[in-house]
Amino acid sequence: MTMPRTFQSPADLKAVIDRAAAQLSTQPDVVERDMSAVLKQAPNDPRALLIFASARRRQGDAEAARKILEPLARAYPGAANTAYELGAARAALGERQAAIHTLRHAVSLNPDHAEAWRALGDQLFLDGDAAGAETAFGQATRASVHDPRLKPAAQALFDGDVATAEAQLRAHLARSPNDAAALNMLAIAFGRQGRHDDAEILLADALKLNPGFDAARFNYATALFQQQKAPEALPQIEALLAKAPNDAAYRNLLAAILALLGEHERVNTIYEALLAEFPAQPRVWLNYAYALRTVGRRDEAIEAYKRCLDLAPELGEAYLGLANLKVATFADTDIAAMRERLAQPGLSPQEQGPLYYALGKALEDAGDYSAAFENYARGAAIQKAATPYDPDEVTAFAHRSIKLFTPAFFQSHPGGAPIDDPIFILGLPRSGSTLIEQILASHSAVEGTMELPDIGLLARRLGRSEKDAPPPRYPDVLADVDAARLQEMGEAFIAATRVHRKLGRRFFIDKMPNNFHHIGLIRLILPRAKIIDARRHPLGACFSTFKQHFAQGQSFSYDLVDLGRYYRDYVELLRHFDNVLPGHIHRVIYEDMVEDTEAVVRRLLDYCGLPFEDGCLKFYENDRAVRTVSSEQVRKPIFRSGLEQWMRFEPWLEPLKAALGPALEQWRG
């Protein structure tokens, strides 16, 4: 477009400026040329000056923009857009504190200025103010909702009133089912409730309606990641990075997704690059510490955790990370710091929980078992309040499985994929499953992967394949699945998990402990797969689980009575499969492994059809990545002390003993 040198009327001038404002984000070079022509005729027009300065900034000349914007901001101190542009220019010039001050002024003038909130969040993130950045980004999300019908729900989401937001959004979508913005907001509400599978469905619909909706795509990638659907999440985040390769949030999520895919070198490279740019950001140090721990770089992980705490002494997750290393001893100053932090008013349950668990570990190491248990129990109570769990539902599921999976049932369902690649290790957490995995993964024919979500996701899909109506359809729905479909599901599992197999070995391990609920499904779709039950004394297994802060997926573990019932259901279900499928499941007792490692390892290898290799007894020399909290323990020879840890807490375990019932004595099977 060629601009005239003069304008016939103020209306013509205004039309050109309006058009330039609309083009600013996509054609800043064109806008700069057009505004140059405008300013020749109207050199003091404040809007033309503002747009011209913004165009210069967007083309990389932040200094030229600032020279225009500083006098403009003094002349118009109440102009939010001018304050925003000046803040953005100062940010581009690296003047972080000045930028933060100016951007705070911008949002005070216009609390609905989404771009200013987002820019403020970026600067606070750079400054290491994680809480302030999170608040600013939340405000940006709220302010980016322009539909007045959705603003009350956006405000409710920002205020943390998820129930109100959900009700308002459901009512709106009943009237406007194809509103992508409302679908995205409802997905956010679901995500805050841990309903990531429901969020995934809504976000997929939102992206069908609006493929360019980047915020929804980021939320979609996040929902997939939260369900450990890393292969599906990866192309979503890569599409966003193609548009914004330097976006810190996108890169951070990419690293987390790659960690699930076992791309640990790439993960560490991403975090190191982020830390070079954001050295004051404690949560990046925290994520880097997790990544270092996974690959066995223990000393560097400890330093990263400490760097995190130097920047954010209140961050309980860093203390918890050190506690989970099992090798770091907390000093009296650390204990005092955690207690001081917990005593501060206004601490959220999400902040308190990790601190209680970490303080419990520190006090246990110090020999104060009463105080340690008290802190473990407080942390568990916080987790229980935030994590819905119905023990009756779990017991009912076990009984439905026992009723369904009879010898006659398996004889009438001989299908499945004739593939023997997978070795499933299942049971309760903290029962030696990581140790068994490390031993097997030290064999030349076996690759260790991680706790794969695929069997659980398949079970969930099967449960949803029929209309929701009591009684629940899974596992009963399996009675109606034919041999061809069973084979298809088995082959689909092998295909979906191939991304985790990096070494080309004959066999691979899926170490998801919760898969014991799905033994019947595994047997139907992969009848030649090996299944190993990792079992430990109920008081040892349950208490070790009780004092562990899990990221997700173990909602039964935050109450001693729930734990006892869960263990009892587990023993009953496994006893049933021992009878129905004799010899199909191999049991490894953790205590036996400690007492006579070689004999247990030889029996384990025999069951798997593998020749004995000395490397399986030197499993602690294996430098493979290990993602679980047992990562440091399996990098050392087996030690006896873990067998007796629960005994120090026996005075407080009576509710657990009562809930275990006969399983307390009959746990070996």
Summary of the structure (lengths in Angstrom):
residues: 669
radius of gyration: 28.8
end to end distance: 82.2
largest distance: 96.3
contacts: 2204
relative contact order: 0.06
helix: 68%
strand: 4%
